């Protein structure tokens, strides 16, 4: 995996710790599930303790998953090829991070009625795990790795936010027209990536493209898109297709190879605009914000 992707994963894992337990705490709980007790978890939940990443592998006593039932957020180093049925004990779980490069089946997660957010990191198989059609409560899904095919998520009708990041990904799945995806993030996609199925995302409002090698912005976005962000697209020179998004309200373009901007008539209708760090642009970088601007970036900074 690219160095940048590794940094992305580290950033996400760090963000998980901050999101889950913001206070620094006096102690930390993590490591092998076999080494943890119910007392460890209870003490942690009743103090400022920070729960780290828990390892589950072939030697794990899966009966001990029950001690994690009080958690709403959980991160796992996962070395099994299938999510075991014992995960059904985690009734309170809302957000799950799985770090795994060989997970083949996530079907059992469909039994977790409160699970709404799932992140899978470091995934290196060609095809993403099977079983996503059973995860009908998931609203936010992120998969970062080196997979080639993301088919299997197209029938997740409650999915609202999707992040697919892989330099090997060739195309988007054939989403049904009943999909409810409002936000799409694509990372590391290459020049030959096929954007055709973007047109199936009829409810899409936010599109975020980062670390991509494409040369021309796609022409398959819905006209009703509200926000577009481009971050580090070193080969991107042609963004004329952005003007098809006639209802666009926010546009952010950072560190691309663009040489010209959309027409002034189009730009004048955008409420929030920031175009910065584009080395080939022969006109001044542009920036204007209304009091209601709340974009992906705050004044162009992470």
N, C-alpha and C positions, 0 to 999 in steps of 0.2 A: 504494500500500500504506500502511496505517496507520503512524503514527510508531512505535507499540509494536512492530509487526512488524519494522520496520527495526532497532530496537534488538535484537530477538530474533536477527535474522540476524547482526548485528555480534557479539553475545555468542557465538553458535555458531562463527563464524569465529575469534574469539579463543580459544575453548576448543579448537578444532582445533589451533592452533599450540601451545598448552600440552600437549595430549595427545600430539601427534606428536613434538615436540622441546622438552622442558621447559626445558633450559638456555638462557640468553640468547644465548650464542655470540658469536663475534668478527665474523661476517659473515652475510649473508643471501643466499639464492638464490631468485629468482623472476622474474616478468616473462614476456616472450615466450619460448616454447619454442625459437624459432629462434636466440635469442641465447645459449642455454645449451650447454655441452659436457659430454661424459662426465666430463671432469676436474673441472668445477664440481660435479657431483653426487657424485662419488667423494670429493672433498675435504670436502664438506659432511657426508657420511655418516660420515667418519672423524674428525670433529672435533665441536666444540660448535655447529656451524653450524645455523641455522634455515632450513628450506625454506618459502618463502611460497607465494603463489598463482600458478600458472603459466597463462599465457594461450594458448588454442588457438582459432584462427579460420581463415577461408578462405585466408589467406596462410601458414599453418603448414606446414612440411615434416614430414609425418606420419611419415616414416622415423625422425625423431629421437625418437619416442616410446620407442624401444628404450633410450635412455639413462636412462629412469626406471624400468627394470625392477627395480632394487634396492630400490625404495621399497615399504613396506607401507602407508603412509598418504599420500594425495595430495589436494590441493585445486586445482580448476581454475576459471578464468574461461573459460567455454565458449561460443563464438559460432558453433557449427555446429548444423544442425538434426538431425543424426544422429551417434551415436557411431560412429566409423569402425572398420573391421575391424582396423586396425593396433593397436587397444587389446589385442588378444589377446597381444601381447608382454609385457604387464605381469603376469607370472605370479605375482609375490609380493604383489600388491596385495590388502589386506584391507579398507581403509576408504577410500572415495572421496567427496569433496564436489564437487558440480558447481553453480556459480553460472551460471544461464542462464534467459532468459525466452522462448527460442524453440526449445528442444530438442523434437524430435518423435518420436525413436525411440532406445530404449536397448537394443535387442536384442543388440548386439555385446557388451554387458557379461556376457551369459550364458556367454561363453567363458572368463571369469576364474573359475577353480574355487575360488580362495581368497578371493574377494570376499564378505564376509559383512555389510558395513555400507555403506549408500548414503544420502547426503543430497543432495537437490536443493533449491536455494534460489532465491528471486526468480522463481518460475515464474508467468507471467501469462496463459498460454493457457487457454481454457475447459476443455480436456481434457488430463489428464496425458499424458506421452509413451506411445507404444505399445511393446510388446515386453517388458513386465514378466513375462509368462508364461514367458519364457526364463531369468529370473533366479532359478533354483530354489535357489541357495546363499545367497541373501540372508536374513539373520535379523533385521536391523534396518533399517527404512526410514523416512526422514523426508522429507516434501515440504512446503515452505513457499512460499506464493505467493497468487495470487488466482484459482485454478482453480475451476470449478463442478462438475466431475465427476471422481471418482477411480476410475472403473471401469477394470479392467485389472490390478489387483493381487489380485483375489479368488482366483486360482489359485496364488499363491505359498505353497505348502504348508509351507515351512520357516520362514516369517516368524513371529517371536516378538514383536517389538516394532514398533509402528506409530505414527507421529506424522503426523497430517494437520492442517495449519493453513492455513485460508483463510476469509475472511469471506464468500466467495461459494459455498462448498460447501453443497449442498442435502441430501445424504444419503450414507450409507456404501454401498460396493459390496455386491453380493449374494455374500457369502463362502460358499464350500462348507463343508459340515460337517466336512471333513477339515482345516480350517484349524487352526493351532497358535498363534494369537496369544494371548499371555499378558499383554501390556501395551499399552494404547491411550491415546494422548494426542490430544485434540482441542482446537485453538486457534482462537479468533475466530469460532466458529460462531454464527449468528444465531438469532433467535427462531423462525423458520419451519423450522429444520433438522429433518429427519425422523430420529429415533433408532431406527426400527423394526428395522433390521438389526443393532443391537447384540445382539439375541437369538441371532444366528447365531454369535457368538463364545463358544462353550461352554466354552473353556479359559481365558477371560479372568480374570486375577487382580488386575490393577492398572488403574485408570481415573483419568486425570488430565484435568480440564476447566479450561481457563484462558482468560481474556479473552473470555468468552462473554456474549451478551445474552439468553440464555434466561431465562424466568420460572419454569419448573417443572422440577425434576429428572426425568430420564427414568425410565420404569417398565419398561424393556426390558433392564436389566442382569441377568446371571446371578445366581442366589441364592448362588453360591459365590464371588463376588468377595471378595477379601481386603483391598483397600486402595482408598480413594477420596480424591482430593484435588480441591478446588475452589479456584481462585485467580482473584480479581478477576472476579466475576460480578455486576455492578452492578444487574442487574434481577432476579436470582434471589431469589424470596420463599418458594417452596414446595419443601421438601426431604423431604416425607413419604415419597416413594417410596424413599428410602434404606433404610427399614426392611424392604424386601423382601429386602435382601442380608443374610440371616440369619446368614451365616458371616463377616461383616465383622470384621476385626481392627484396622484402622487407618483413622481418619477425620480429615481435615484440611480445614477450611473457613476461608478467609481472604478478607476484603473482599468480602462479598456483601451482599444486601439482605434476608436472612432475618430474620424477626421471631420465630420460635420454633424450638426444637430438636426433634429426634426424642424419643420417650418416654424417660424415665429408665430404664425397664426395658431398652430397647434399648441405650442408651448405657453402661449398667453392664456389658455383656458385651464391650465394645470394649477391647482391650488398650492401644492407643495413640490418644489423642485430643487434638486441638488445634483450638479454634474461637476465632478472634481477628480483630479489626478489622472486625467486622460491625456497622455503625453503627446499624441498626434493631433490634438484638437487645436486648430489655428485661430480660434476665437477665445475670448475670455470665458473661463469657467463660470457657470451660472448658479445662483443660489437665491431663492426667495421662499419664505415661509409665512403662512398666516398663523394666527394665534392658536389655531386648531390642528396644526401639523404634528402628527405623531407617527413618524415613519419607522422603518426597520432600524435606521440609524439616527442618532441624535447629533445633528450638525456634522454628519459625515464621519463620526467616530464610533467605534464599537462600544 
